[in-house]
Amino acid sequence: MSRIFSTSFASVYPLYVSKVERKGRTREELDEVISWLTGFDPSELARHLEAGTTFEDFFADARLNPDASLITGVVCGVRVEEVEDPLMQKIRYLDKLVDELARGKELAKVLRS
């Protein structure tokens, strides 16, 4: 089992925020991207952040967007569409969306709409 599975989402979230804010994007846009992928509303997201939920439990509770399979490309040298472990693939989907947001991609395109 990968160490990231037992890492708390709340410990990584500030890194996501820093990454997108350094590139001129907002925390609100990041939260919108997370909500799109997971189906969490703002209060559910806040609850997971406060509870220190692990990535494993975070995604176990998520209602993954049916369009998540449209997320393709490379993150950390790995093609997200080829990741075999379902949980790791969801984590890579999130990483890819954060990368696209930070790179200045239009929010509508990041959200595959």
The first five atom37 places (N, CA, C, CB, O) and aatype in JSON, in Angstrom:
{
  "aatype": [12, 15, 1, 9, 13, 15, 16, 15, 13, 0, 15, 19, 18, 14, 10, 18, 19, 15, 11, 19, 6, 1, 11, 7, 1, 16, 1, 6, 6, 10, 3, 6, 19, 9, 15, 17, 10, 16, 7, 13, 3, 14, 15, 6, 10, 0, 1, 8, 10, 6, 0, 7, 16, 16, 13, 6, 3, 13, 13, 0, 3, 0, 1, 10, 2, 14, 3, 0, 15, 10, 9, 16, 7, 19, 19, 4, 7, 19, 1, 19, 6, 6, 19, 6, 3, 14, 10, 12, 5, 11, 9, 1, 18, 10, 3, 11, 10, 19, 3, 6, 10, 0, 1, 7, 11, 6, 10, 0, 11, 19, 10, 1, 15],
  "atom_mask": [
    [1, 1, 1, 1, 1],
    [1, 1, 1, 1, 1],
    [1, 1, 1, 1, 1],
    [1, 1, 1, 1, 1],
    [1, 1, 1, 1, 1],
    [1, 1, 1, 1, 1],
    [1, 1, 1, 1, 1],
    [1, 1, 1, 1, 1],
    [1, 1, 1, 1, 1],
    [1, 1, 1, 1, 1],
    [1, 1, 1, 1, 1],
    [1, 1, 1, 1, 1],
    [1, 1, 1, 1, 1],
    [1, 1, 1, 1, 1],
    [1, 1, 1, 1, 1],
    [1, 1, 1, 1, 1],
    [1, 1, 1, 1, 1],
    [1, 1, 1, 1, 1],
    [1, 1, 1, 1, 1],
    [1, 1, 1, 1, 1],
    [1, 1, 1, 1, 1],
    [1, 1, 1, 1, 1],
    [1, 1, 1, 1, 1],
    [1, 1, 1, 0, 1],
    [1, 1, 1, 1, 1],
    [1, 1, 1, 1, 1],
    [1, 1, 1, 1, 1],
    [1, 1, 1, 1, 1],
    [1, 1, 1, 1, 1],
    [1, 1, 1, 1, 1],
    [1, 1, 1, 1, 1],
    [1, 1, 1, 1, 1],
    [1, 1, 1, 1, 1],
    [1, 1, 1, 1, 1],
    [1, 1, 1, 1, 1],
    [1, 1, 1, 1, 1],
    [1, 1, 1, 1, 1],
    [1, 1, 1, 1, 1],
    [1, 1, 1, 0, 1],
    [1, 1, 1, 1, 1],
    [1, 1, 1, 1, 1],
    [1, 1, 1, 1, 1],
    [1, 1, 1, 1, 1],
    [1, 1, 1, 1, 1],
    [1, 1, 1, 1, 1],
    [1, 1, 1, 1, 1],
    [1, 1, 1, 1, 1],
    [1, 1, 1, 1, 1],
    [1, 1, 1, 1, 1],
    [1, 1, 1, 1, 1],
    [1, 1, 1, 1, 1],
    [1, 1, 1, 0, 1],
    [1, 1, 1, 1, 1],
    [1, 1, 1, 1, 1],
    [1, 1, 1, 1, 1],
    [1, 1, 1, 1, 1],
    [1, 1, 1, 1, 1],
    [1, 1, 1, 1, 1],
    [1, 1, 1, 1, 1],
    [1, 1, 1, 1, 1],
    [1, 1, 1, 1, 1],
    [1, 1, 1, 1, 1],
    [1, 1, 1, 1, 1],
    [1, 1, 1, 1, 1],
    [1, 1, 1, 1, 1],
    [1, 1, 1, 1, 1],
    [1, 1, 1, 1, 1],
    [1, 1, 1, 1, 1],
    [1, 1, 1, 1, 1],
    [1, 1, 1, 1, 1],
    [1, 1, 1, 1, 1],
    [1, 1, 1, 1, 1],
    [1, 1, 1, 0, 1],
    [1, 1, 1, 1, 1],
    [1, 1, 1, 1, 1],
    [1, 1, 1, 1, 1],
    [1, 1, 1, 0, 1],
    [1, 1, 1, 1, 1],
    [1, 1, 1, 1, 1],
    [1, 1, 1, 1, 1],
    [1, 1, 1, 1, 1],
    [1, 1, 1, 1, 1],
    [1, 1, 1, 1, 1],
    [1, 1, 1, 1, 1],
    [1, 1, 1, 1, 1],
    [1, 1, 1, 1, 1],
    [1, 1, 1, 1, 1],
    [1, 1, 1, 1, 1],
    [1, 1, 1, 1, 1],
    [1, 1, 1, 1, 1],
    [1, 1, 1, 1, 1],
    [1, 1, 1, 1, 1],
    [1, 1, 1, 1, 1],
    [1, 1, 1, 1, 1],
    [1, 1, 1, 1, 1],
    [1, 1, 1, 1, 1],
    [1, 1, 1, 1, 1],
    [1, 1, 1, 1, 1],
    [1, 1, 1, 1, 1],
    [1, 1, 1, 1, 1],
    [1, 1, 1, 1, 1],
    [1, 1, 1, 1, 1],
    [1, 1, 1, 1, 1],
    [1, 1, 1, 0, 1],
    [1, 1, 1, 1, 1],
    [1, 1, 1, 1, 1],
    [1, 1, 1, 1, 1],
    [1, 1, 1, 1, 1],
    [1, 1, 1, 1, 1],
    [1, 1, 1, 1, 1],
    [1, 1, 1, 1, 1],
    [1, 1, 1, 1, 1],
    [1, 1, 1, 1, 1]
  ],
  "atom_positions": [
    [[0.84, -1.2, 0.0], [0.0, 0.0, 0.0], [0.88, 1.25, 0.0], [-0.96, 0.0, 1.23], [1.88, 1.33, 0.72]],
    [[0.51, 2.21, -0.8], [1.27, 3.45, -0.92], [1.1, 4.31, 0.33], [0.83, 4.23, -2.17], [0.03, 4.35, 0.93]],
    [[2.17, 4.99, 0.71], [2.12, 5.85, 1.89], [1.11, 6.98, 1.75], [3.49, 6.43, 2.17], [0.54, 7.44, 2.74]],
    [[0.88, 7.43, 0.52], [-0.06, 8.55, 0.3], [-1.47, 8.16, 0.75], [-0.07, 8.96, -1.19], [-2.24, 9.04, 1.15]],
    [[-1.83, 6.89, 0.68], [-3.18, 6.46, 1.04], [-3.5, 6.81, 2.5], [-3.34, 4.95, 0.82], [-4.63, 7.17, 2.82]],
    [[-2.5, 6.69, 3.37], [-2.73, 6.95, 4.79], [-2.35, 8.38, 5.2], [-1.95, 5.95, 5.63], [-2.43, 8.73, 6.37]],
    [[-1.94, 9.18, 4.23], [-1.62, 10.59, 4.48], [-2.93, 11.36, 4.59], [-0.71, 11.18, 3.35], [-3.87, 11.09, 3.85]],
    [[-2.98, 12.33, 5.5], [-4.23, 13.1, 5.62], [-4.34, 14.08, 4.46], [-4.28, 13.85, 6.97], [-3.37, 14.73, 4.07]],
    [[-5.55, 14.16, 3.92], [-5.82, 15.1, 2.84], [-5.51, 16.52, 3.31], [-7.29, 14.99, 2.36], [-4.99, 17.33, 2.54]],
    [[-5.82, 16.82, 4.57], [-5.6, 18.16, 5.12], [-4.12, 18.55, 5.12], [-6.15, 18.22, 6.56], [-3.79, 19.73, 5.06]],
    [[-3.22, 17.56, 5.18], [-1.79, 17.89, 5.18], [-1.29, 18.25, 3.78], [-0.98, 16.72, 5.73], [-0.28, 18.94, 3.64]],
    [[-1.99, 17.8, 2.75], [-1.59, 18.07, 1.37], [-2.34, 19.28, 0.79], [-1.83, 16.83, 0.5], [-1.83, 19.98, -0.09]],
    [[-3.54, 19.5, 1.28], [-4.38, 20.6, 0.78], [-3.66, 21.96, 0.76], [-5.63, 20.71, 1.64], [-3.74, 22.67, -0.24]],
    [[-2.94, 22.35, 1.84], [-2.24, 23.65, 1.79], [-1.19, 23.71, 0.67], [-1.55, 23.93, 3.14], [-0.91, 24.79, 0.14]],
    [[-0.62, 22.56, 0.31], [0.34, 22.53, -0.79], [-0.37, 22.8, -2.12], [1.08, 21.17, -0.83], [0.16, 23.5, -2.98]],
    [[-1.56, 22.23, -2.27], [-2.37, 22.51, -3.46], [-2.71, 24.0, -3.52], [-3.67, 21.66, -3.46], [-2.59, 24.63, -4.57]],
    [[-3.13, 24.56, -2.38], [-3.49, 25.99, -2.32], [-2.29, 26.85, -2.71], [-3.99, 26.37, -0.89], [-2.41, 27.76, -3.53]],
    [[-1.13, 26.56, -2.14], [0.09, 27.33, -2.46], [0.42, 27.25, -3.94], [1.28, 26.82, -1.64], [0.75, 28.25, -4.57]],
    [[0.32, 26.04, -4.49], [0.66, 25.83, -5.89], [-0.22, 26.68, -6.8], [0.53, 24.36, -6.26], [0.29, 27.34, -7.71]],
    [[-1.53, 26.66, -6.57], [-2.42, 27.42, -7.46], [-2.32, 28.92, -7.21], [-3.87, 26.95, -7.29], [-2.4, 29.71, -8.15]],
    [[-2.16, 29.33, -5.95], [-2.07, 30.77, -5.65], [-0.78, 31.38, -6.2], [-2.14, 31.0, -4.13], [-0.78, 32.53, -6.63]],
    [[0.31, 30.6, -6.18], [1.57, 31.09, -6.77], [1.4, 31.41, -8.24], [2.69, 30.04, -6.59], [2.11, 32.26, -8.79]],
    [[0.47, 30.74, -8.88], [0.22, 30.93, -10.31], [-0.97, 31.84, -10.58], [-0.01, 29.59, -10.98], [-1.47, 31.9, -11.7]],
    [[-1.42, 32.57, -9.54], [-2.48, 33.56, -9.74], [-3.9, 33.01, -9.72], [0.0, 0.0, 0.0], [-4.83, 33.71, -10.11]],
    [[-4.07, 31.77, -9.28], [-5.41, 31.2, -9.16], [-5.85, 31.3, -7.7], [-5.44, 29.7, -9.67], [-5.06, 31.67, -6.84]],
    [[-7.11, 30.97, -7.43], [-7.63, 31.16, -6.08], [-7.97, 29.83, -5.4], [-8.86, 32.04, -6.12], [-8.14, 28.8, -6.04]],
    [[-8.04, 29.92, -4.09], [-8.46, 28.77, -3.29], [-9.89, 28.35, -3.68], [-8.39, 29.1, -1.77], [-10.22, 27.16, -3.69]],
    [[-10.73, 29.33, -3.99], [-12.11, 29.05, -4.4], [-12.13, 28.2, -5.67], [-12.89, 30.36, -4.62], [-12.92, 27.27, -5.8]],
    [[-11.24, 28.55, -6.63], [-11.16, 27.76, -7.86], [-10.68, 26.34, -7.55], [-10.2, 28.44, -8.88], [-11.18, 25.37, -8.12]],
    [[-9.71, 26.23, -6.66], [-9.22, 24.91, -6.25], [-10.36, 24.1, -5.63], [-8.05, 25.04, -5.25], [-10.55, 22.93, -5.97]],
    [[-11.1, 24.72, -4.73], [-12.21, 24.03, -4.07], [-13.27, 23.59, -5.09], [-12.85, 24.93, -2.99], [-13.87, 22.53, -4.95]],
    [[-13.49, 24.42, -6.11], [-14.45, 24.07, -7.15], [-13.98, 22.84, -7.93], [-14.65, 25.26, -8.12], [-14.78, 21.96, -8.27]],
    [[-12.68, 22.78, -8.2], [-12.1, 21.63, -8.9], [-12.24, 20.37, -8.03], [-10.6, 21.89, -9.24], [-12.63, 19.31, -8.53]],
    [[-11.94, 20.48, -6.74], [-12.06, 19.34, -5.82], [-13.51, 18.89, -5.74], [-11.52, 19.71, -4.41], [-13.8, 17.69, -5.76]],
    [[-14.42, 19.85, -5.65], [-15.85, 19.52, -5.59], [-16.33, 18.83, -6.86], [-16.68, 20.78, -5.35], [-17.12, 17.9, -6.81]],
    [[-15.84, 19.31, -8.0], [-16.22, 18.69, -9.27], [-15.81, 17.21, -9.29], [-15.57, 19.45, -10.47], [-16.58, 16.34, -9.69]],
    [[-14.58, 16.94, -8.85], [-14.07, 15.57, -8.89], [-14.75, 14.67, -7.86], [-12.57, 15.56, -8.66], [-15.09, 13.52, -8.16]],
    [[-14.95, 15.19, -6.64], [-15.38, 14.33, -5.53], [-16.87, 14.38, -5.24], [-14.65, 14.73, -4.3], [-17.41, 13.47, -4.6]],
    [[-17.55, 15.42, -5.72], [-18.96, 15.58, -5.4], [-19.19, 16.21, -4.03], [0.0, 0.0, 0.0], [-20.33, 16.35, -3.59]],
    [[-18.1, 16.6, -3.33], [-18.25, 17.22, -2.01], [-18.7, 18.66, -2.15], [-16.92, 17.15, -1.22], [-18.19, 19.41, -2.98]],
    [[-19.68, 19.05, -1.32], [-20.04, 20.47, -1.26], [-19.05, 21.15, -0.3], [-21.56, 20.68, -0.8], [-18.27, 20.46, 0.37]],
    [[-19.07, 22.48, -0.21], [-18.09, 23.17, 0.64], [-18.07, 22.68, 2.09], [-18.37, 24.65, 0.62], [-17.0, 22.59, 2.7]],
    [[-19.24, 22.37, 2.66], [-19.25, 21.93, 4.07], [-18.66, 20.52, 4.21], [-20.69, 21.96, 4.63], [-17.99, 20.23, 5.2]],
    [[-18.9, 19.66, 3.23], [-18.3, 18.32, 3.29], [-16.78, 18.4, 3.14], [-18.9, 17.41, 2.17], [-16.05, 17.7, 3.83]],
    [[-16.32, 19.25, 2.24], [-14.88, 19.44, 2.06], [-14.26, 19.96, 3.36], [-14.59, 20.42, 0.89], [-13.23, 19.46, 3.81]],
    [[-14.9, 20.96, 3.96], [-14.4, 21.52, 5.22], [-14.36, 20.46, 6.32], [-15.28, 22.7, 5.66], [-13.42, 20.42, 7.11]],
    [[-15.37, 19.62, 6.36], [-15.43, 18.55, 7.37], [-14.25, 17.6, 7.21], [-16.76, 17.77, 7.28], [-13.62, 17.21, 8.19]],
    [[-13.94, 17.22, 5.97], [-12.8, 16.33, 5.73], [-11.48, 17.0, 6.12], [-12.75, 15.91, 4.25], [-10.59, 16.35, 6.67]],
    [[-11.36, 18.29, 5.82], [-10.13, 19.01, 6.17], [-9.98, 19.1, 7.69], [-10.15, 20.44, 5.56], [-8.88, 18.89, 8.22]],
    [[-11.06, 19.39, 8.4], [-11.01, 19.5, 9.86], [-10.75, 18.15, 10.52], [-12.31, 20.09, 10.41], [-10.05, 18.07, 11.53]],
    [[-11.31, 17.09, 9.94], [-11.19, 15.76, 10.54], [-9.84, 15.11, 10.27], [-12.3, 14.87, 10.01], [-9.5, 14.1, 10.89]],
    [[-9.06, 15.67, 9.34], [-7.78, 15.06, 9.0], [-7.95, 13.73, 8.29], [0.0, 0.0, 0.0], [-7.14, 12.81, 8.47]],
    [[-9.0, 13.61, 7.5], [-9.31, 12.4, 6.76], [-8.14, 11.96, 5.88], [-10.57, 12.61, 5.9], [-7.51, 12.79, 5.22]],
    [[-7.85, 10.66, 5.86], [-6.79, 10.15, 4.98], [-7.28, 10.2, 3.53], [-6.38, 8.7, 5.38], [-8.48, 10.26, 3.28]],
    [[-6.34, 10.16, 2.59], [-6.72, 10.12, 1.18], [-7.62, 8.91, 0.91], [-5.47, 10.07, 0.28], [-8.57, 8.99, 0.13]],
    [[-7.31, 7.78, 1.56], [-8.11, 6.57, 1.35], [-9.57, 6.81, 1.75], [-7.52, 5.39, 2.16], [-10.48, 6.47, 1.0]],
    [[-9.79, 7.39, 2.94], [-11.16, 7.65, 3.41], [-11.81, 8.81, 2.66], [-11.15, 7.96, 4.9], [-13.03, 8.81, 2.44]],
    [[-11.0, 9.79, 2.26], [-11.5, 10.94, 1.51], [-12.15, 10.45, 0.21], [-10.35, 11.94, 1.21], [-13.27, 10.83, -0.12]],
    [[-11.42, 9.61, -0.53], [-11.96, 9.13, -1.8], [-12.99, 8.03, -1.61], [-10.84, 8.63, -2.68], [-13.84, 7.83, -2.49]],
    [[-12.95, 7.31, -0.49], [-13.99, 6.3, -0.21], [-15.34, 6.99, -0.02], [-13.62, 5.45, 1.05], [-16.38, 6.43, -0.35]],
    [[-15.3, 8.21, 0.52], [-16.51, 8.98, 0.79], [-16.99, 9.78, -0.43], [-16.26, 9.93, 1.96], [-18.12, 10.25, -0.48]],
    [[-16.1, 9.91, -1.43], [-16.39, 10.75, -2.6], [-17.38, 10.08, -3.54], [-15.1, 11.07, -3.35], [-17.49, 8.85, -3.61]],
    [[-18.09, 10.93, -4.27], [-18.96, 10.49, -5.36], [-18.27, 10.96, -6.64], [-20.46, 11.07, -5.23], [-18.56, 12.04, -7.16]],
    [[-17.36, 10.13, -7.14], [-16.5, 10.53, -8.24], [-17.31, 10.98, -9.46], [-15.57, 9.38, -8.62], [-18.27, 10.32, -9.86]],
    [[-16.91, 12.1, -10.02], [-17.59, 12.65, -11.2], [-17.53, 11.62, -12.34], [-16.95, 14.0, -11.63], [-16.47, 11.08, -12.63]],
    [[-18.68, 11.37, -12.99], [-18.68, 10.41, -14.1], [-17.73, 10.8, -15.23], [-20.09, 10.26, -14.64], [-17.29, 9.94, -16.0]],
    [[-17.41, 12.09, -15.35], [-16.49, 12.55, -16.39], [-15.02, 12.48, -15.97], [-16.83, 13.97, -16.77], [-14.14, 12.91, -16.72]],
    [[-14.74, 11.94, -14.79], [-13.35, 11.83, -14.33], [-12.49, 11.03, -15.31], [-13.3, 11.18, -12.94], [-11.29, 11.27, -15.43]],
    [[-13.11, 10.08, -16.01], [-12.34, 9.27, -16.96], [-11.83, 10.1, -18.15], [-13.19, 8.11, -17.47], [-10.99, 9.64, -18.91]],
    [[-12.36, 11.33, -18.3], [-11.88, 12.22, -19.36], [-10.54, 12.87, -18.98], [-12.92, 13.3, -19.64], [-9.9, 13.5, -19.82]],
    [[-10.13, 12.72, -17.73], [-8.86, 13.3, -17.27], [-7.74, 12.39, -17.78], [-8.82, 13.45, -15.69], [-7.63, 11.23, -17.39]],
    [[-6.91, 12.96, -18.64], [-5.8, 12.19, -19.2], [-4.54, 13.02, -19.14], [-6.1, 11.75, -20.66], [-4.59, 14.23, -18.92]],
    [[-3.42, 12.37, -19.33], [-2.16, 13.09, -19.34], [-1.2, 12.51, -18.31], [0.0, 0.0, 0.0], [-1.46, 11.48, -17.7]],
    [[-0.08, 13.21, -18.14], [1.0, 12.71, -17.31], [1.14, 13.55, -16.05], [2.32, 12.71, -18.09], [1.13, 14.78, -16.1]],
    [[1.26, 12.87, -14.91], [1.55, 13.52, -13.63], [2.7, 12.73, -13.01], [0.27, 13.57, -12.67], [2.61, 11.51, -12.86]],
    [[3.76, 13.43, -12.65], [4.94, 12.78, -12.05], [5.43, 11.62, -12.92], [4.61, 12.27, -10.63], [5.83, 10.57, -12.41]],
    [[5.4, 11.82, -14.24], [5.9, 10.81, -15.16], [5.0, 9.61, -15.37], [0.0, 0.0, 0.0], [5.4, 8.64, -16.0]],
    [[3.77, 9.68, -14.84], [2.84, 8.56, -14.94], [1.58, 9.01, -15.69], [2.48, 8.0, -13.54], [1.02, 10.05, -15.37]],
    [[1.15, 8.22, -16.67], [-0.11, 8.5, -17.38], [-1.26, 8.18, -16.45], [-0.22, 7.67, -18.71], [-1.41, 7.04, -16.03]],
    [[-2.1, 9.18, -16.11], [-3.19, 8.96, -15.15], [-4.18, 7.92, -15.64], [-3.91, 10.27, -14.88], [-4.75, 7.19, -14.83]],
    [[-4.41, 7.85, -16.95], [-5.38, 6.9, -17.46], [-4.87, 5.45, -17.41], [-5.75, 7.25, -18.87], [-5.64, 4.52, -17.61]],
    [[-3.56, 5.27, -17.15], [-2.99, 3.92, -17.1], [-2.71, 3.44, -15.67], [-1.71, 3.88, -17.9], [-2.23, 2.33, -15.49]],
    [[-3.01, 4.27, -14.67], [-2.78, 3.87, -13.28], [-3.73, 2.73, -12.95], [-2.97, 5.08, -12.3], [-4.95, 2.86, -13.12]],
    [[-3.19, 1.61, -12.47], [-4.02, 0.42, -12.25], [-4.78, 0.45, -10.93], [-3.17, -0.81, -12.29], [-5.93, 0.03, -10.87]],
    [[-4.15, 0.95, -9.86], [-4.82, 0.98, -8.56], [-5.89, 2.06, -8.58], [-3.79, 1.23, -7.41], [-5.58, 3.22, -8.84]],
    [[-7.16, 1.7, -8.31], [-8.25, 2.69, -8.41], [-8.07, 3.9, -7.49], [-9.56, 2.02, -8.08], [-8.38, 5.03, -7.89]],
    [[-7.59, 3.69, -6.27], [-7.4, 4.81, -5.35], [-6.26, 5.71, -5.84], [-7.1, 4.3, -3.93], [-6.4, 6.94, -5.84]],
    [[-5.15, 5.11, -6.26], [-4.04, 5.91, -6.77], [-4.46, 6.7, -8.0], [-2.83, 5.01, -7.09], [-4.03, 7.83, -8.2]],
    [[-5.31, 6.1, -8.83], [-5.79, 6.81, -10.02], [-6.6, 8.05, -9.62], [-6.63, 5.87, -10.89], [-6.46, 9.1, -10.24]],
    [[-7.44, 7.92, -8.6], [-8.23, 9.07, -8.15], [-7.32, 10.18, -7.62], [-9.24, 8.65, -7.05], [-7.55, 11.36, -7.88]],
    [[-6.29, 9.79, -6.89], [-5.32, 10.77, -6.37], [-4.61, 11.46, -7.53], [-4.28, 10.09, -5.42], [-4.41, 12.67, -7.52]],
    [[-4.23, 10.68, -8.54], [-3.56, 11.25, -9.73], [-4.51, 12.15, -10.51], [-3.04, 10.12, -10.64], [-4.09, 13.17, -11.06]],
    [[-5.79, 11.79, -10.58], [-6.78, 12.67, -11.21], [-6.75, 14.04, -10.53], [-8.21, 12.04, -11.15], [-6.71, 15.07, -11.19]],
    [[-6.78, 14.02, -9.2], [-6.77, 15.27, -8.45], [-5.49, 16.05, -8.72], [-6.92, 15.0, -6.94], [-5.54, 17.26, -8.96]],
    [[-4.35, 15.35, -8.69], [-3.07, 16.02, -8.98], [-3.09, 16.67, -10.36], [-1.9, 15.01, -8.89], [-2.62, 17.8, -10.53]],
    [[-3.62, 15.96, -11.34], [-3.66, 16.46, -12.72], [-4.54, 17.7, -12.81], [-4.19, 15.37, -13.68], [-4.18, 18.67, -13.47]],
    [[-5.7, 17.69, -12.14], [-6.59, 18.85, -12.16], [-5.92, 20.06, -11.49], [-7.92, 18.53, -11.44], [-6.03, 21.19, -11.99]],
    [[-5.23, 19.83, -10.38], [-4.51, 20.92, -9.69], [-3.42, 21.48, -10.61], [-3.89, 20.42, -8.34], [-3.25, 22.69, -10.7]],
    [[-2.69, 20.58, -11.29], [-1.65, 21.03, -12.23], [-2.24, 21.9, -13.35], [-0.93, 19.81, -12.85], [-1.7, 22.95, -13.68]],
    [[-3.35, 21.43, -13.91], [-3.97, 22.19, -15.0], [-4.44, 23.56, -14.53], [-5.15, 21.41, -15.59], [-4.27, 24.56, -15.24]],
    [[-5.02, 23.62, -13.35], [-5.47, 24.89, -12.79], [-4.27, 25.82, -12.59], [-6.21, 24.66, -11.44], [-4.32, 26.99, -12.96]],
    [[-3.2, 25.28, -12.01], [-2.0, 26.08, -11.74], [-1.34, 26.55, -13.04], [-1.0, 25.27, -10.91], [-0.71, 27.61, -13.07]],
    [[-1.48, 25.78, -14.1], [-0.88, 26.16, -15.37], [-1.69, 27.21, -16.12], [-0.71, 24.95, -16.25], [-1.3, 27.65, -17.2]],
    [[-2.83, 27.62, -15.55], [-3.6, 28.69, -16.16], [-4.67, 28.23, -17.13], [0.0, 0.0, 0.0], [-5.26, 29.04, -17.84]],
    [[-4.92, 26.93, -17.16], [-5.98, 26.43, -18.04], [-7.32, 26.99, -17.6], [-6.01, 24.86, -18.04], [-7.56, 27.15, -16.4]],
    [[-8.18, 27.3, -18.54], [-9.52, 27.82, -18.22], [-10.25, 26.84, -17.3], [-10.35, 28.07, -19.51], [-10.17, 25.63, -17.5]],
    [[-10.95, 27.38, -16.31], [-11.65, 26.53, -15.35], [-12.64, 25.59, -16.05], [-12.39, 27.4, -14.33], [-12.74, 24.43, -15.67]],
    [[-13.35, 26.08, -17.04], [-14.32, 25.25, -17.77], [-13.63, 24.05, -18.4], [-15.05, 26.08, -18.85], [-14.2, 22.96, -18.46]],
    [[-12.4, 24.24, -18.88], [-11.65, 23.14, -19.51], [-11.13, 22.17, -18.45], [-10.48, 23.68, -20.36], [-11.13, 20.95, -18.65]],
    [[-10.67, 22.71, -17.32], [-10.21, 21.86, -16.23], [-11.35, 20.96, -15.78], [-9.68, 22.71, -15.04], [-11.15, 19.78, -15.47]],
    [[-12.57, 21.52, -15.74], [-13.74, 20.78, -15.29], [-14.4, 19.96, -16.39], [-14.75, 21.73, -14.7], [-15.51, 19.45, -16.24]],
    [[-13.68, 19.84, -17.52], [-14.14, 19.02, -18.64], [-15.56, 19.36, -19.09], [-14.07, 17.55, -18.26], [-16.34, 18.47, -19.45]],
    [[-15.89, 20.67, -19.07], [-17.25, 21.04, -19.49], [-17.24, 21.8, -20.81], [-17.93, 21.88, -18.42], [-18.3, 22.19, -21.3]]
  ]
}
